Amino acid sequence: MTDWTPPPPGDTREQLPDAILTLIETAPYTSTACETAGLLAEAAAVHTDQADELGAWADRMHQRCRINHKYTGRLCGCSCH
Protein backbone atom coordinates (compact mmCIF):
# COMPACT_ATOMS: atom_id res chain seq x y z
CA MET A 1 0.00 0.00 0.00
CA THR A 2 1.04 3.57 -0.58
CA ASP A 3 0.21 6.79 1.23
CA TRP A 4 -0.79 8.44 -2.06
CA THR A 5 -4.40 9.48 -2.48
CA PRO A 6 -5.79 10.96 -5.67
CA PRO A 7 -6.51 14.68 -5.66
CA PRO A 8 -10.16 15.66 -5.18
CA PRO A 9 -12.34 16.62 -8.18
CA GLY A 10 -11.57 20.12 -9.38
CA ASP A 11 -7.97 20.02 -8.16
CA THR A 12 -5.56 21.28 -10.82
CA ARG A 13 -2.39 19.46 -9.68
CA GLU A 14 -2.64 16.96 -12.55
CA GLN A 15 -3.77 19.50 -15.14
CA LEU A 16 -1.45 20.31 -18.02
CA PRO A 17 0.03 23.82 -17.97
CA ASP A 18 -1.74 26.48 -20.05
CA ALA A 19 1.30 26.80 -22.34
CA ILE A 20 0.90 23.12 -23.29
CA LEU A 21 -2.89 23.22 -23.51
CA THR A 22 -2.73 25.98 -26.12
CA LEU A 23 -0.69 23.66 -28.36
CA ILE A 24 -3.20 20.82 -28.46
CA GLU A 25 -6.79 20.50 -29.58
CA THR A 26 -9.02 18.83 -27.03
CA ALA A 27 -12.25 17.03 -27.83
CA PRO A 28 -15.51 17.90 -26.11
CA TYR A 29 -15.56 16.30 -22.66
CA THR A 30 -18.31 14.30 -21.02
CA SER A 31 -17.36 12.59 -17.79
CA THR A 32 -17.61 8.84 -17.45
CA ALA A 33 -20.20 9.32 -14.71
CA CYS A 34 -22.42 11.43 -16.97
CA GLU A 35 -21.96 9.03 -19.89
CA THR A 36 -23.08 6.19 -17.62
CA ALA A 37 -26.05 8.27 -16.43
CA GLY A 38 -27.08 8.69 -20.06
CA LEU A 39 -26.92 4.94 -20.61
CA LEU A 40 -29.03 4.40 -17.50
CA ALA A 41 -31.63 6.90 -18.78
CA GLU A 42 -31.76 5.04 -22.11
CA ALA A 43 -32.20 1.74 -20.27
CA ALA A 44 -35.04 3.27 -18.22
CA ALA A 45 -36.90 4.12 -21.43
CA VAL A 46 -36.64 0.49 -22.55
CA HIS A 47 -37.14 -1.21 -19.18
CA THR A 48 -40.05 0.86 -17.94
CA ASP A 49 -40.75 -1.59 -15.10
CA GLN A 50 -37.38 -0.59 -13.58
CA ALA A 51 -37.41 3.06 -14.63
CA ASP A 52 -37.52 4.41 -11.06
CA GLU A 53 -34.47 2.43 -9.96
CA LEU A 54 -32.54 3.21 -13.14
CA GLY A 55 -33.43 6.89 -12.81
CA ALA A 56 -32.18 6.94 -9.23
CA TRP A 57 -28.88 5.41 -10.35
CA ALA A 58 -28.62 7.97 -13.16
CA ASP A 59 -29.09 10.78 -10.61
CA ARG A 60 -26.32 9.29 -8.45
CA MET A 61 -23.99 9.13 -11.44
CA HIS A 62 -24.62 12.79 -12.32
CA GLN A 63 -23.82 13.75 -8.72
CA ARG A 64 -20.49 11.91 -8.98
CA CYS A 65 -19.38 13.84 -12.08
CA ARG A 66 -15.92 15.33 -11.64
CA ILE A 67 -17.15 18.39 -13.64
CA ASN A 68 -13.77 19.14 -15.22
CA HIS A 69 -11.35 16.89 -17.07
CA LYS A 70 -8.48 16.20 -14.71
CA TYR A 71 -5.76 16.73 -17.34
CA THR A 72 -7.19 19.50 -19.54
CA GLY A 73 -9.54 21.34 -17.19
CA ARG A 74 -12.28 21.18 -19.82
CA LEU A 75 -15.77 21.28 -18.30
CA CYS A 76 -18.16 18.36 -18.69
CA GLY A 77 -20.60 19.11 -21.50
CA CYS A 78 -23.50 17.17 -20.00
CA SER A 79 -26.76 19.09 -19.88
CA CYS A 80 -27.20 18.18 -16.19
CA HIS A 81 -24.72 20.91 -15.18
N, CA, C and O atoms as a printed pandas DataFrame, in Angstrom:
     atom_number atom_name residue_name chain_id  residue_number  x_coord  y_coord  z_coord
0              1         N          MET        A               1    0.831   -1.189    0.000
1              2        CA          MET        A               1    0.000    0.000    0.000
2              3         C          MET        A               1    0.875    1.251    0.000
3              4         O          MET        A               1    2.003    1.252    0.493
4              5         N          THR        A               2    0.318    2.303   -0.564
5              6        CA          THR        A               2    1.037    3.573   -0.578
6              7         C          THR        A               2    0.247    4.608    0.205
7              8         O          THR        A               2   -0.931    4.406    0.498
8              9         N          ASP        A               3    0.882    5.693    0.536
9             10        CA          ASP        A               3    0.213    6.789    1.234
10            11         C          ASP        A               3   -0.431    7.766    0.267
11            12         O          ASP        A               3   -1.069    8.730    0.693
12            13         N          TRP        A               4   -0.270    7.527   -1.052
13            14        CA          TRP        A               4   -0.794    8.443   -2.057
14            15         C          TRP        A               4   -2.306    8.314   -2.151
15            16         O          TRP        A               4   -2.848    7.209   -2.177
16            17         N          THR        A               5   -2.971    9.444   -2.202
17            18        CA          THR        A               5   -4.404    9.476   -2.481
18            19         C          THR        A               5   -4.627   10.422   -3.643
19            20         O          THR        A               5   -3.954   11.447   -3.749
20            21         N          PRO        A               6   -5.568   10.089   -4.518
21            22        CA          PRO        A               6   -5.788   10.961   -5.673
22            23         C          PRO        A               6   -6.315   12.319   -5.234
23            24         O          PRO        A               6   -6.994   12.426   -4.212
24            25         N          PRO        A               7   -6.002   13.361   -6.009
25            26        CA          PRO        A               7   -6.513   14.683   -5.664
26            27         C          PRO        A               7   -8.034   14.714   -5.817
27            28         O          PRO        A               7   -8.590   13.945   -6.601
28            29         N          PRO        A               8   -8.703   15.582   -5.088
29            30        CA          PRO        A               8  -10.163   15.664   -5.185
30            31         C          PRO        A               8  -10.593   16.264   -6.521
31            32         O          PRO        A               8   -9.803   16.950   -7.171
32            33         N          PRO        A               9  -11.846   16.012   -6.943
33            34        CA          PRO        A               9  -12.342   16.616   -8.180
34            35         C          PRO        A               9  -12.170   18.133   -8.148
35            36         O          PRO        A               9  -12.401   18.778   -7.125
36            37         N          GLY        A              10  -11.766   18.679   -9.273
37            38        CA          GLY        A              10  -11.567   20.121   -9.383
38            39         C          GLY        A              10  -10.155   20.568   -9.063
39            40         O          GLY        A              10   -9.790   21.709   -9.348
40            41         N          ASP        A              11   -9.353   19.689   -8.473
41            42        CA          ASP        A              11   -7.967   20.017   -8.156
42            43         C          ASP        A              11   -7.172   20.105   -9.457
43            44         O          ASP        A              11   -7.367   19.285  -10.354
44            45         N          THR        A              12   -6.305   21.062   -9.567
45            46        CA          THR        A              12   -5.564   21.283  -10.819
46            47         C          THR        A              12   -4.141   20.721  -10.800
47            48         O          THR        A              12   -3.380   20.968  -11.735
48            49         N          ARG        A              13   -3.765   19.979   -9.769
49            50        CA          ARG        A              13   -2.393   19.464   -9.682
50            51         C          ARG        A              13   -2.002   18.589  -10.864
51            52         O          ARG        A              13   -0.839   18.586  -11.267
52            53         N          GLU        A              14   -2.949   17.847  -11.427
53            54        CA          GLU        A              14   -2.636   16.964  -12.549
54            55         C          GLU        A              14   -2.928   17.608  -13.904
55            56         O          GLU        A              14   -2.700   16.990  -14.944
56            57         N          GLN        A              15   -3.421   18.825  -13.900
57            58        CA          GLN        A              15   -3.772   19.497  -15.141
58            59         C          GLN        A              15   -2.523   19.968  -15.879
59            60         O          GLN        A              15   -1.560   20.429  -15.268
60            61         N          LEU        A              16   -2.557   19.845  -17.191
61            62        CA          LEU        A              16   -1.454   20.314  -18.021
62            63         C          LEU        A              16   -1.342   21.838  -17.919
63            64         O          LEU        A              16   -2.349   22.525  -17.748
64            65         N          PRO        A              17   -0.135   22.360  -18.022
65            66        CA          PRO        A              17    0.034   23.822  -17.973
66            67         C          PRO        A              17   -0.637   24.496  -19.175
67            68         O          PRO        A              17   -0.751   23.902  -20.247
68            69         N          ASP        A              18   -1.074   25.730  -18.985
69            70        CA          ASP        A              18   -1.741   26.483  -20.055
70            71         C          ASP        A              18   -0.893   26.558  -21.318
71            72         O          ASP        A              18   -1.428   26.479  -22.424
72            73         N          ALA        A              19    0.417   26.710  -21.171
73            74        CA          ALA        A              19    1.297   26.798  -22.343
74            75         C          ALA        A              19    1.235   25.524  -23.187
75            76         O          ALA        A              19    1.374   25.589  -24.408
76            77         N          ILE        A              20    1.032   24.387  -22.563
77            78        CA          ILE        A              20    0.903   23.117  -23.288
78            79         C          ILE        A              20   -0.505   22.973  -23.847
79            80         O          ILE        A              20   -0.681   22.528  -24.982
80            81         N          LEU        A              21   -1.505   23.345  -23.063
81            82        CA          LEU        A              21   -2.890   23.215  -23.514
82            83         C          LEU        A              21   -3.170   24.033  -24.767
83            84         O          LEU        A              21   -3.993   23.633  -25.591
84            85         N          THR        A              22   -2.502   25.168  -24.923
85            86        CA          THR        A              22   -2.731   25.978  -26.118
86            87         C          THR        A              22   -2.172   25.314  -27.374
87            88         O          THR        A              22   -2.535   25.702  -28.484
88            89         N          LEU        A              23   -1.311   24.339  -27.222
89            90        CA          LEU        A              23   -0.693   23.663  -28.365
90            91         C          LEU        A              23   -1.455   22.433  -28.833
91            92         O          LEU        A              23   -1.133   21.866  -29.878
92            93         N          ILE        A              24   -2.453   22.018  -28.081
93            94        CA          ILE        A              24   -3.197   20.818  -28.458
94            95         C          ILE        A              24   -4.677   21.146  -28.604
95            96         O          ILE        A              24   -5.183   22.094  -28.004
96            97         N          GLU        A              25   -5.352   20.348  -29.411
97            98        CA          GLU        A              25   -6.791   20.497  -29.583
98            99         C          GLU        A              25   -7.459   19.410  -28.747
99           100         O          GLU        A              25   -7.163   18.226  -28.907
100          101         N          THR        A              26   -8.346   19.809  -27.870
101          102        CA          THR        A              26   -9.024   18.828  -27.027
102          103         C          THR        A              26  -10.452   18.613  -27.512
103          104         O          THR        A              26  -11.127   19.547  -27.947
104          105         N          ALA        A              27  -10.888   17.383  -27.427
105          106        CA          ALA        A              27  -12.249   17.028  -27.830
106          107         C          ALA        A              27  -13.238   17.464  -26.762
107          108         O          ALA        A              27  -12.856   17.657  -25.608
108          109         N          PRO        A              28  -14.504   17.623  -27.132
109          110        CA          PRO        A              28  -15.515   17.905  -26.108
110          111         C          PRO        A              28  -15.456   16.823  -25.021
111          112         O          PRO        A              28  -15.190   15.656  -25.311
112          113         N          TYR        A              29  -15.702   17.214  -23.794
113          114        CA          TYR        A              29  -15.560   16.300  -22.664
114          115         C          TYR        A              29  -16.902   16.018  -22.008
115          116         O          TYR        A              29  -17.650   16.935  -21.667
116          117         N          THR        A              30  -17.191   14.741  -21.840
117          118        CA          THR        A              30  -18.314   14.298  -21.025
118          119         C          THR        A              30  -17.737   13.279  -20.057
119          120         O          THR        A              30  -17.101   12.313  -20.477
120          121         N          SER        A              31  -17.950   13.484  -18.784
121          122        CA          SER        A              31  -17.365   12.594  -17.787
122          123         C          SER        A              31  -17.927   11.181  -17.916
123          124         O          SER        A              31  -19.024   10.980  -18.437
124          125         N          THR        A              32  -17.167   10.222  -17.440
125          126        CA          THR        A              32  -17.611    8.836  -17.452
126          127         C          THR        A              32  -18.897    8.684  -16.643
127          128         O          THR        A              32  -19.788    7.924  -17.023
128          129         N          ALA        A              33  -18.991    9.401  -15.536
129          130        CA          ALA        A              33  -20.197    9.320  -14.705
130          131         C          ALA        A              33  -21.423    9.801  -15.487
131          132         O          ALA        A              33  -22.476    9.165  -15.441
132          133         N          CYS        A              34  -21.290   10.912  -16.199
133          134        CA          CYS        A              34  -22.422   11.434  -16.966
134          135         C          CYS        A              34  -22.730   10.552  -18.177
135          136         O          CYS        A              34  -23.897   10.402  -18.540
136          137         N          GLU        A              35  -21.718    9.971  -18.805
137          138        CA          GLU        A              35  -21.964    9.026  -19.893
138          139         C          GLU        A              35  -22.763    7.833  -19.378
139          140         O          GLU        A              35  -23.708    7.385  -20.027
140          141         N          THR        A              36  -22.385    7.325  -18.219
141          142        CA          THR        A              36  -23.082    6.194  -17.620
142          143         C          THR        A              36  -24.513    6.584  -17.262
143          144         O          THR        A              36  -25.436    5.793  -17.453
144          145         N          ALA        A              37  -24.704    7.790  -16.747
145          146        CA          ALA        A              37  -26.047    8.268  -16.430
146          147         C          ALA        A              37  -26.915    8.289  -17.685
147          148         O          ALA        A              37  -28.093    7.936  -17.633
148          149         N          GLY        A              38  -26.344    8.697  -18.797
149          150        CA          GLY        A              38  -27.084    8.693  -20.063
150          151         C          GLY        A              38  -27.494    7.292  -20.478
151          152         O          GLY        A              38  -28.606    7.080  -20.960
152          153         N          LEU        A              39  -26.595    6.335  -20.292
153          154        CA          LEU        A              39  -26.923    4.941  -20.610
154          155         C          LEU        A              39  -28.033    4.418  -19.697
155          156         O          LEU        A              39  -28.911    3.677  -20.137
156          157         N          LEU        A              40  -27.985    4.807  -18.431
157          158        CA          LEU        A              40  -29.031    4.401  -17.496
158          159         C          LEU        A              40  -30.382    5.003  -17.895
159          160         O          LEU        A              40  -31.411    4.334  -17.798
160          161         N          ALA        A              41  -30.383    6.251  -18.338
161          162        CA          ALA        A              41  -31.626    6.899  -18.782
162          163         C          ALA        A              41  -32.186    6.187  -20.015
163          164         O          ALA        A              41  -33.399    6.008  -20.129
164          165         N          GLU        A              42  -31.313    5.785  -20.933
165          166        CA          GLU        A              42  -31.756    5.036  -22.110
166          167         C          GLU        A              42  -32.351    3.694  -21.696
167          168         O          GLU        A              42  -33.379    3.270  -22.226
168          169         N          ALA        A              43  -31.700    3.033  -20.748
169          170        CA          ALA        A              43  -32.205    1.741  -20.265
170          171         C          ALA        A              43  -33.560    1.911  -19.594
171          172         O          ALA        A              43  -34.422    1.040  -19.714
172          173         N          ALA        A              44  -33.759    3.023  -18.887
173          174        CA          ALA        A              44  -35.038    3.271  -18.217
174          175         C          ALA        A              44  -36.178    3.408  -19.224
175          176         O          ALA        A              44  -37.311    3.013  -18.948
176          177         N          ALA        A              45  -35.870    3.970  -20.390
177          178        CA          ALA        A              45  -36.896    4.118  -21.428
178          179         C          ALA        A              45  -37.294    2.760  -22.011
179          180         O          ALA        A              45  -38.428    2.578  -22.454
180          181         N          VAL        A              46  -36.364    1.819  -22.008
181          182        CA          VAL        A              46  -36.636    0.488  -22.548
182          183         C          VAL        A              46  -37.255   -0.420  -21.482
183          184         O          VAL        A              46  -38.207   -1.153  -21.748
184          185         N          HIS        A              47  -36.702   -0.356  -20.290
185          186        CA          HIS        A              47  -37.141   -1.211  -19.184
186          187         C          HIS        A              47  -38.001   -0.382  -18.226
187          188         O          HIS        A              47  -37.589   -0.056  -17.112
188          189         N          THR        A              48  -39.192   -0.057  -18.690
189          190        CA          THR        A              48  -40.047    0.858  -17.937
190          191         C          THR        A              48  -40.434    0.312  -16.559
191          192         O          THR        A              48  -40.739    1.083  -15.650
192          193         N          ASP        A              49  -40.421   -1.010  -16.404
193          194        CA          ASP        A              49  -40.749   -1.588  -15.100
194          195         C          ASP        A              49  -39.674   -1.288  -14.052
195          196         O          ASP        A              49  -39.935   -1.390  -12.853
196          197         N          GLN        A              50  -38.478   -0.923  -14.490
197          198        CA          GLN        A              50  -37.381   -0.593  -13.584
198          199         C          GLN        A              50  -36.931    0.861  -13.717
199          200         O          GLN        A              50  -35.844    1.229  -13.269
200          201         N          ALA        A              51  -37.777    1.678  -14.335
201          202        CA          ALA        A              51  -37.409    3.062  -14.627
202          203         C          ALA        A              51  -37.066    3.862  -13.375
203          204         O          ALA        A              51  -36.136    4.668  -13.398
204          205         N          ASP        A              52  -37.794    3.657  -12.292
205          206        CA          ASP        A              52  -37.520    4.414  -11.061
206          207         C          ASP        A              52  -36.127    4.101  -10.525
207          208         O          ASP        A              52  -35.372    5.008  -10.173
208          209         N          GLU        A              53  -35.795    2.827  -10.466
209          210        CA          GLU        A              53  -34.470    2.433   -9.955
210          211         C          GLU        A              53  -33.358    2.916  -10.878
211          212         O          GLU        A              53  -32.343    3.434  -10.414
212          213         N          LEU        A              54  -33.549    2.747  -12.178
213          214        CA          LEU        A              54  -32.542    3.206  -13.136
214          215         C          LEU        A              54  -32.389    4.725  -13.086
215          216         O          LEU        A              54  -31.277    5.241  -13.198
216          217         N          GLY        A              55  -33.489    5.436  -12.919
217          218        CA          GLY        A              55  -33.427    6.889  -12.806
218          219         C          GLY        A              55  -32.679    7.338  -11.561
219          220         O          GLY        A              55  -31.930    8.315  -11.589
220          221         N          ALA        A              56  -32.892    6.613  -10.467
221          222        CA          ALA        A              56  -32.177    6.941   -9.228
222          223         C          ALA        A              56  -30.672    6.729   -9.406
223          224         O          ALA        A              56  -29.864    7.530   -8.935
224          225         N          TRP        A              57  -30.308    5.646  -10.086
225          226        CA          TRP        A              57  -28.881    5.405  -10.346
226          227         C          TRP        A              57  -28.306    6.482  -11.266
227          228         O          TRP        A              57  -27.172    6.923  -11.075
228          229         N          ALA        A              58  -29.079    6.901  -12.255
229          230        CA          ALA        A              58  -28.617    7.970  -13.159
230          231         C          ALA        A              58  -28.364    9.252  -12.374
231          232         O          ALA        A              58  -27.365    9.934  -12.601
232          233         N          ASP        A              59  -29.272    9.584  -11.448
233          234        CA          ASP        A              59  -29.089   10.775  -10.614
234          235         C          ASP        A              59  -27.806   10.675   -9.792
235          236         O          ASP        A              59  -27.065   11.650   -9.667
236          237         N          ARG        A              60  -27.548    9.494   -9.234
237          238        CA          ARG        A              60  -26.321    9.294   -8.450
238          239         C          ARG        A              60  -25.077    9.489   -9.315
239          240         O          ARG        A              60  -24.089   10.081   -8.880
240          241         N          MET        A              61  -25.142    8.985  -10.541
241          242        CA          MET        A              61  -23.988    9.127  -11.440
242          243         C          MET        A              61  -23.742   10.600  -11.755
243          244         O          MET        A              61  -22.594   11.046  -11.742
244          245         N          HIS        A              62  -24.791   11.358  -12.037
245          246        CA          HIS        A              62  -24.625   12.786  -12.317
246          247         C          HIS        A              62  -23.999   13.510  -11.120
247          248         O          HIS        A              62  -23.182   14.413  -11.296
248          249         N          GLN        A              63  -24.380   13.116   -9.923
249          250        CA          GLN        A              63  -23.823   13.746   -8.721
250          251         C          GLN        A              63  -22.344   13.412   -8.538
251          252         O          GLN        A              63  -21.622   14.153   -7.870
252          253         N          ARG        A              64  -21.891   12.318   -9.115
253          254        CA          ARG        A              64  -20.491   11.912   -8.978
254          255         C          ARG        A              64  -19.596   12.502  -10.065
255          256         O          ARG        A              64  -18.388   12.267  -10.057
256          257         N          CYS        A              65  -20.161   13.258  -10.991
257          258        CA          CYS        A              65  -19.375   13.842  -12.079
258          259         C          CYS        A              65  -18.248   14.690  -11.518
259          260         O          CYS        A              65  -18.442   15.459  -10.576
260          261         N          ARG        A              66  -17.064   14.541  -12.108
261          262        CA          ARG        A              66  -15.919   15.326  -11.635
262          263         C          ARG        A              66  -15.914   16.732  -12.237
263          264         O          ARG        A              66  -14.994   17.504  -11.964
264          265         N          ILE        A              67  -16.903   17.082  -13.037
265          266        CA          ILE        A              67  -17.150   18.391  -13.640
266          267         C          ILE        A              67  -16.077   18.801  -14.644
267          268         O          ILE        A              67  -16.405   19.168  -15.772
268          269         N          ASN        A              68  -14.812   18.746  -14.262
269          270        CA          ASN        A              68  -13.774   19.138  -15.223
270          271         C          ASN        A              68  -12.805   17.982  -15.462
271          272         O          ASN        A              68  -12.520   17.184  -14.569
272          273         N          HIS        A              69  -12.314   17.923  -16.685
273          274        CA          HIS        A              69  -11.353   16.886  -17.073
274          275         C          HIS        A              69  -10.078   17.088  -16.269
275          276         O          HIS        A              69   -9.540   18.195  -16.217
276          277         N          LYS        A              70   -9.599   16.035  -15.652
277          278        CA          LYS        A              70   -8.477   16.201  -14.714
278          279         C          LYS        A              70   -7.179   16.616  -15.385
279          280         O          LYS        A              70   -6.312   17.181  -14.717
280          281         N          TYR        A              71   -7.005   16.363  -16.677
281          282        CA          TYR        A              71   -5.758   16.732  -17.339
282          283         C          TYR        A              71   -5.860   18.036  -18.136
283          284         O          TYR        A              71   -4.888   18.784  -18.242
284          285         N          THR        A              72   -7.060   18.302  -18.701
285          286        CA          THR        A              72   -7.185   19.501  -19.541
286          287         C          THR        A              72   -7.967   20.628  -18.876
287          288         O          THR        A              72   -7.882   21.777  -19.310
288          289         N          GLY        A              73   -8.717   20.318  -17.841
289          290        CA          GLY        A              73   -9.536   21.337  -17.188
290          291         C          GLY        A              73  -10.832   21.624  -17.916
291          292         O          GLY        A              73  -11.632   22.442  -17.460
292          293         N          ARG        A              74  -11.053   20.958  -19.049
293          294        CA          ARG        A              74  -12.283   21.176  -19.816
294          295         C          ARG        A              74  -13.507   20.762  -19.017
295          296         O          ARG        A              74  -13.498   19.717  -18.367
296          297         N          LEU        A              75  -14.559   21.569  -19.059
297          298        CA          LEU        A              75  -15.769   21.282  -18.305
298          299         C          LEU        A              75  -16.611   20.211  -18.990
299          300         O          LEU        A              75  -16.657   20.127  -20.217
300          301         N          CYS        A              76  -17.274   19.396  -18.177
301          302        CA          CYS        A              76  -18.157   18.365  -18.694
302          303         C          CYS        A              76  -19.295   19.035  -19.459
303          304         O          CYS        A              76  -19.904   19.990  -18.978
304          305         N          GLY        A              77  -19.569   18.525  -20.644
305          306        CA          GLY        A              77  -20.603   19.114  -21.500
306          307         C          GLY        A              77  -21.986   18.528  -21.303
307          308         O          GLY        A              77  -22.877   18.779  -22.115
308          309         N          CYS        A              78  -22.188   17.762  -20.260
309          310        CA          CYS        A              78  -23.501   17.167  -20.003
310          311         C          CYS        A              78  -24.513   18.256  -19.663
311          312         O          CYS        A              78  -24.186   19.233  -18.988
312          313         N          SER        A              79  -25.735   18.081  -20.132
313          314        CA          SER        A              79  -26.765   19.086  -19.879
314          315         C          SER        A              79  -27.243   19.120  -18.433
315          316         O          SER        A              79  -28.031   19.993  -18.067
316          317         N          CYS        A              80  -26.781   18.183  -17.603
317          318        CA          CYS        A              80  -27.200   18.179  -16.187
318          319         C          CYS        A              80  -26.520   19.281  -15.390
319          320         O          CYS        A              80  -26.948   19.579  -14.275
320          321         N          HIS        A              81  -25.484   19.889  -15.924
321          322        CA          HIS        A              81  -24.722   20.909  -15.180
322          323         C          HIS        A              81  -25.235   22.299  -15.487
323          324         O          HIS        A              81  -24.717   23.280  -14.954
